Amino acid sequence: MADKILKNIEFEKALEMAALVAYQEGQIVSRTLVQNKAVSITLFAFDTGEEISSHESQGDALVYILDGSASITVGGKVHAVQAGQTIVMPAGVPHALEAASPFKMLLVVAFPV
């Protein structure tokens, strides 16, 4: 059997994505599902007010909000994003995230290979 690319998640079982990462008071919690040169997939749970300051990525980053709401800045423009919505942060464009309320997100980054 080939080595599995996905990790930290059960195989062949229906799972509630948001339940795979838990809120922690005053913290950002992450759970990496894939990390390689082509793609990164990570679940995050942010407590209210927690943030990731402005930075750039070498890959295009897609954020899907699973629960709660976030303020996401992309290229200087602020977006209010809530559960069920997604936003793409293009490679090379500064972006930042802040929890408007406790929120959970799935982050998928696709890197040029």
N, CA and C of each residue as an Amber inpcrd file, in Angstrom:
protein
   339
   0.8430000  -1.1880000   0.0000000   0.0000000   0.0000000   0.0000000
   0.8860000   1.2490000   0.0000000   0.5430000   2.2190000  -0.8120000
   1.3130000   3.4590000  -0.8960000   1.1720000   4.2680000   0.3970000
   2.1930000   5.1010000   0.6580000   2.1160000   5.9880000   1.8220000
   0.9590000   6.9560000   1.6390000   0.2620000   7.2280000   2.7210000
  -0.8760000   8.1540000   2.6660000  -0.3730000   9.5890000   2.6830000
  -0.9890000  10.4270000   1.8610000  -0.6330000  11.8430000   1.8040000
  -1.3720000  12.6040000   2.9000000  -2.6440000  12.2690000   3.0950000
  -3.4180000  12.8970000   4.1650000  -2.9920000  12.3210000   5.5120000
  -2.9960000  13.1740000   6.5370000  -2.6760000  12.7190000   7.8840000
  -3.6030000  13.4160000   8.8770000  -3.6130000  12.9450000  10.0990000
  -4.3990000  13.5460000  11.1810000  -5.9060000  13.5590000  10.9100000
  -6.3700000  12.5810000  10.1330000  -7.7950000  12.4630000   9.8180000
  -8.1040000  10.9890000   9.5420000  -9.2760000  10.5570000   9.9870000
  -9.6700000   9.1680000   9.7610000 -10.0520000   8.9500000   8.3020000
  -9.7050000   7.7940000   7.7960000 -10.0450000   7.4200000   6.4320000
 -11.3350000   6.5980000   6.4240000 -12.0390000   6.6510000   5.3080000
 -13.2280000   5.8410000   5.0640000 -14.2910000   6.0070000   6.1370000
 -14.4730000   7.2460000   6.5910000 -15.4790000   7.5590000   7.6030000
 -15.9980000   8.9680000   7.3440000 -17.3230000   9.1410000   7.3610000
 -17.9090000  10.4780000   7.2030000 -17.6480000  11.2730000   8.4730000
 -17.0670000  12.4460000   8.3250000 -16.6840000  13.2770000   9.4670000
 -17.2560000  14.6810000   9.3270000 -17.5410000  15.3140000  10.4460000
 -17.9320000  16.7240000  10.4420000 -16.6500000  17.5430000  10.5060000
 -16.3330000  18.2340000   9.4290000 -15.0620000  18.9520000   9.3090000
 -14.8090000  19.9000000  10.4840000 -15.8030000  20.6860000  10.8670000
 -15.6180000  21.6690000  11.9440000 -15.2960000  21.0110000  13.2790000
 -15.7190000  19.7700000  13.4670000 -15.4730000  19.0780000  14.7340000
 -14.0440000  18.5470000  14.8420000 -13.2740000  18.6260000  13.7740000
 -11.9160000  18.0930000  13.7780000 -10.8990000  19.0300000  14.4250000
 -11.3220000  20.2420000  14.7310000 -10.4460000  21.2000000  15.4200000
 -11.2870000  21.9240000  16.4680000 -10.7210000  22.0910000  17.6760000
 -11.4820000  22.6450000  18.7960000 -11.0070000  24.0500000  19.1580000
 -11.9540000  24.8630000  19.6220000 -11.6150000  26.1920000  20.1260000
 -10.8460000  26.0740000  21.4350000  -9.8680000  26.9620000  21.6250000
  -9.1450000  27.0920000  22.8840000  -9.1200000  28.5740000  23.2300000
  -9.4720000  28.9080000  24.4550000  -9.5450000  30.3060000  24.8690000
  -8.2080000  31.0110000  24.6590000  -8.2710000  32.1630000  23.9440000
  -7.0920000  32.9980000  23.7340000  -6.0510000  32.4100000  22.7970000
  -6.4540000  31.4450000  21.9650000  -5.4720000  30.7770000  21.1100000
  -5.9780000  30.5720000  19.6830000  -5.0200000  30.2500000  18.8280000
  -5.2960000  29.7420000  17.4910000  -4.8440000  28.2860000  17.5050000
  -5.7350000  27.3890000  17.1520000  -5.4290000  25.9630000  17.1210000
  -5.4200000  25.5120000  15.6630000  -4.4390000  24.6860000  15.2940000
  -4.3850000  24.1960000  13.9120000  -4.2180000  22.6840000  13.8850000
  -4.6690000  22.1090000  12.7740000  -4.5390000  20.6660000  12.5340000
  -4.1820000  20.4870000  11.0600000  -2.9490000  20.0990000  10.7980000
  -2.4730000  19.9260000   9.4270000  -2.9560000  18.5960000   8.8750000
  -3.5680000  18.6500000   7.6950000  -4.0460000  17.4410000   7.0200000
  -3.1110000  17.0250000   5.8900000  -2.5140000  17.9970000   5.2050000
  -1.5390000  17.7370000   4.1410000  -0.5170000  18.8600000   4.1470000
   0.7570000  18.5080000   3.9690000   1.8070000  19.5230000   3.8100000
   2.8760000  18.9260000   2.9100000   2.9480000  19.4430000   1.6830000
   4.0170000  19.0280000   0.7770000   4.3350000  20.1850000  -0.1620000
   5.1910000  19.9460000  -1.1590000   5.6150000  21.0570000  -2.0210000
   4.5090000  21.5570000  -2.9430000   3.4410000  20.7740000  -3.1410000
   2.3640000  21.1620000  -4.0520000   1.1580000  21.7580000  -3.3510000
   0.8450000  21.2810000  -2.1430000  -0.3810000  21.7090000  -1.4650000
  -0.2260000  21.6360000   0.0540000  -0.9520000  22.5160000   0.7120000
  -1.0560000  22.5020000   2.1710000  -2.5390000  22.6070000   2.5120000
  -3.0140000  21.7020000   3.3740000  -4.4060000  21.7520000   3.8300000
  -4.3820000  21.7300000   5.3520000  -4.9550000  22.7700000   5.9620000
  -4.9190000  22.9030000   7.4140000  -6.2610000  23.4000000   7.9280000
  -6.7030000  22.8350000   9.0430000  -7.8830000  23.3180000   9.7570000
  -7.4190000  24.2470000  10.8630000  -8.1650000  25.3240000  11.0800000
  -7.8420000  26.2700000  12.1460000  -9.0870000  26.5780000  12.9700000
  -8.8770000  26.8530000  14.2560000  -9.9140000  27.3860000  15.1440000
  -9.3110000  28.6150000  15.8360000  -9.9390000  29.7650000  15.6670000
  -9.4780000  31.0310000  16.2440000 -10.4430000  31.4680000  17.3360000
  -9.9300000  31.8800000  18.4800000 -10.7690000  32.5160000  19.4890000
 -10.9720000  33.9770000  19.0760000 -12.0140000  34.6010000  19.5750000
 -12.3080000  35.9980000  19.2470000 -11.0890000  36.8820000  19.4820000
 -10.7830000  37.7210000  18.4760000  -9.6800000  38.6690000  18.5870000
  -8.3250000  38.1080000  18.1970000  -8.2120000  36.7940000  18.0770000
  -6.9320000  36.2120000  17.6550000  -6.7250000  36.5230000  16.1700000
  -5.4640000  36.6400000  15.7770000  -5.1980000  37.0340000  14.4020000
  -3.8930000  36.4630000  13.8670000  -3.7920000  36.4520000  12.5560000
  -2.5410000  36.1930000  11.8540000  -2.2390000  37.4870000  11.1250000
  -1.1000000  38.1030000  11.4640000  -0.7640000  39.4060000  10.9010000
  -0.4440000  39.3040000   9.4130000  -0.3640000  40.4460000   8.7850000
  -0.1700000  40.5330000   7.3400000   1.0990000  39.8010000   6.9040000
   0.9340000  38.9880000   5.8700000   2.0340000  38.2170000   5.2960000
   1.6660000  37.8430000   3.8630000   2.6040000  37.2660000   3.1490000
   2.3640000  36.7970000   1.7810000   2.6600000  35.3140000   1.7100000
   2.0250000  34.6410000   0.7710000   2.2590000  33.2210000   0.5330000
   2.7950000  33.0420000  -0.8790000   3.5640000  31.9850000  -1.0690000
   4.0700000  31.6750000  -2.4110000   3.0220000  30.9420000  -3.2460000
   1.9180000  30.5210000  -2.5950000   0.8480000  29.8350000  -3.3080000
  -0.4720000  30.5590000  -3.1540000  -1.4270000  30.2270000  -4.0160000
  -2.7850000  30.7560000  -3.8780000  -3.4420000  30.0660000  -2.6840000
  -4.0480000  30.8540000  -1.8160000  -4.6540000  30.3240000  -0.5880000
  -6.1630000  30.4980000  -0.6270000  -6.8870000  29.3980000  -0.4540000
  -8.3420000  29.4190000  -0.3900000  -8.7490000  29.1770000   1.0630000
  -9.5550000  30.0870000   1.6070000 -10.0850000  29.9490000   2.9650000
 -11.5750000  29.6610000   2.8560000 -12.0180000  28.6140000   3.5510000
 -13.4450000  28.3010000   3.6410000 -13.8240000  28.3710000   5.1160000
 -14.7580000  29.2600000   5.4520000 -15.1820000  29.4420000   6.8430000
 -16.1980000  28.3570000   7.1990000 -15.8610000  27.5620000   8.2010000
 -16.7110000  26.4610000   8.6420000 -17.6950000  26.8910000   9.7160000
 -17.2900000  27.8630000  10.5460000 -18.0800000  28.2790000  11.7070000
 -17.6560000  29.6850000  12.0890000 -18.5970000  30.5140000  12.5350000
 -18.2640000  31.8540000  13.0130000 -18.0160000  32.8350000  11.8840000
 -17.2200000  33.8750000  12.1930000 -16.9450000  34.9130000  11.2020000
 -15.5580000  35.5040000  11.4160000 -14.9980000  35.9940000  10.3020000
 -13.6480000  36.5380000  10.3250000 -13.5820000  37.8200000   9.5110000
 -12.6010000  38.6270000   9.8560000 -12.2520000  39.7940000   9.0650000
 -10.9600000  39.4250000   8.3430000 -11.0330000  39.3480000   7.0100000
  -9.8840000  38.9250000   6.2250000  -9.4920000  40.0670000   5.2900000
  -8.2410000  40.4910000   5.4090000  -7.7330000  41.5750000   4.5860000
  -6.8790000  40.9810000   3.4750000  -7.2000000  41.3430000   2.2360000
  -6.4550000  40.8710000   1.0670000  -6.0710000  42.0940000   0.2420000
  -4.7770000  42.3200000   0.0950000  -4.3210000  43.4550000  -0.6970000
  -4.8430000  44.7830000  -0.1860000  -4.9900000  44.9240000   1.1280000
  -5.4440000  46.1670000   1.7440000  -6.9490000  46.3140000   1.8450000
  -7.7260000  45.4240000   1.2390000  -9.1840000  45.4930000   1.3090000
  -9.6970000  44.5010000   2.3450000 -10.5550000  44.9820000   3.2530000
 -11.0900000  44.1560000   4.3370000 -12.3970000  43.4940000   3.8930000
 -12.4970000  42.1940000   4.1610000 -13.6880000  41.4170000   3.8100000
 -14.2490000  40.7750000   5.0740000 -15.5430000  40.9090000   5.2910000
 -16.2330000  40.2140000   6.3740000 -16.6990000  38.8790000   5.7980000
 -16.1540000  37.7910000   6.3130000 -16.4410000  36.4650000   5.7740000
 -17.0380000  35.6160000   6.8870000 -18.1130000  34.9030000   6.5760000
 -18.7960000  34.1260000   7.6100000 -19.0000000  32.6790000   7.1810000
 -19.4880000  31.8650000   8.1100000 -19.6780000  30.4310000   7.8730000
 -20.3640000  30.1900000   6.5400000 -19.8100000  29.2640000   5.7740000
 -20.3590000  28.9200000   4.4650000 -19.7600000  29.7150000   3.3260000
 -18.9510000  30.7210000   3.6320000 -18.3440000  31.5310000   2.5830000
 -16.8620000  31.1980000   2.4300000 -16.3350000  31.5560000   1.2650000
 -14.9280000  31.3170000   0.9700000 -14.3240000  32.5690000   0.3430000
 -13.0100000  32.6680000   0.4420000 -12.2900000  33.7700000  -0.1980000
 -10.9250000  33.2390000  -0.6190000 -10.4270000  33.7390000  -1.7450000
  -9.1030000  33.3540000  -2.2230000  -8.1450000  34.5130000  -2.0150000
  -6.9970000  34.1730000  -1.4480000  -5.9200000  35.1380000  -1.2320000
  -4.8090000  34.7650000  -2.2160000  -4.6380000  35.5520000  -3.2980000
  -3.6810000  35.1850000  -4.3450000  -2.2340000  35.1810000  -3.8550000
  -1.4320000  34.3420000  -4.4730000  -0.0040000  34.2910000  -4.1700000
   0.6130000  35.6800000  -4.3380000   1.5220000  36.0210000  -3.4420000
   2.2500000  37.2820000  -3.5450000   1.4930000  38.5100000  -3.0960000
   0.2270000  38.3660000  -2.6860000  -0.5760000  39.5030000  -2.2360000
  -0.6550000  39.4640000  -0.6980000  -0.2880000  40.5580000  -0.0220000
  -0.3590000  40.5590000   1.4440000  -1.7890000  40.2980000   1.9260000
  -1.8950000  39.4750000   2.9830000  -3.2010000  39.1730000   3.5590000
  -3.0570000  38.9370000   5.0590000  -4.1730000  39.1190000   5.7650000
  -4.2070000  38.9430000   7.2200000  -5.5940000  38.4530000   7.6030000
  -5.6910000  37.7900000   8.7710000  -6.9720000  37.2780000   9.2620000
  -7.1420000  37.6630000  10.7190000  -8.3750000  38.0200000  11.0940000
  -8.6960000  38.3020000  12.4890000 -10.0790000  37.7420000  12.8010000
 -10.1990000  37.1430000  13.9850000 -11.4610000  36.5390000  14.3980000
 -12.4210000  37.6040000  14.9010000 -13.4920000  37.8680000  14.1350000
 -14.5510000  38.7800000  14.5670000 -15.3750000  38.1250000  15.6700000
 -15.4600000  36.8050000  15.6100000 -16.0660000  35.9490000  16.6310000
 -15.2300000  34.6770000  16.5940000 -15.4300000  33.7540000  17.5310000
 -14.7070000  32.4990000  17.3580000 -15.0520000  31.9390000  15.9700000
 -14.0280000  31.5220000  15.2350000 -14.3130000  30.9550000  13.9180000
 -13.3650000  29.8090000  13.6010000 -13.8640000  28.9250000  12.7250000
 -13.0730000  27.8060000  12.2290000 -12.9880000  27.9240000  10.7180000
 -11.8190000  27.5460000  10.1960000 -11.6520000  27.6230000   8.7440000
 -10.8380000  26.4520000   8.2380000 -11.0640000  26.1380000   6.9830000
 -10.2320000  25.2000000   6.2360000  -9.3890000  26.0370000   5.3040000
  -8.0770000  25.8820000   5.3870000  -7.1490000  26.6180000   4.5280000
  -6.4900000  25.6440000   3.5620000  -6.6350000  25.9320000   2.2710000
  -5.9860000  25.1300000   1.2240000  -5.0660000  26.0710000   0.4500000
  -3.7770000  25.7370000   0.4350000  -2.8140000  26.5320000  -0.3160000
  -2.2490000  25.6560000  -1.4260000  -2.3690000  26.1290000  -2.6590000
  -1.8200000  25.4320000  -3.8350000  -0.5790000  26.1690000  -4.2800000
   0.5480000  25.4600000  -4.2880000   1.8380000  26.0540000  -4.6330000
   2.2130000  25.7340000  -6.0790000   2.9170000  26.6550000  -6.7480000
   3.4060000  26.3430000  -8.0910000   4.4900000  25.2690000  -7.9750000
   4.4450000  24.3000000  -8.8460000   5.4750000  23.2340000  -8.8090000
   6.1800000  23.1060000 -10.1330000
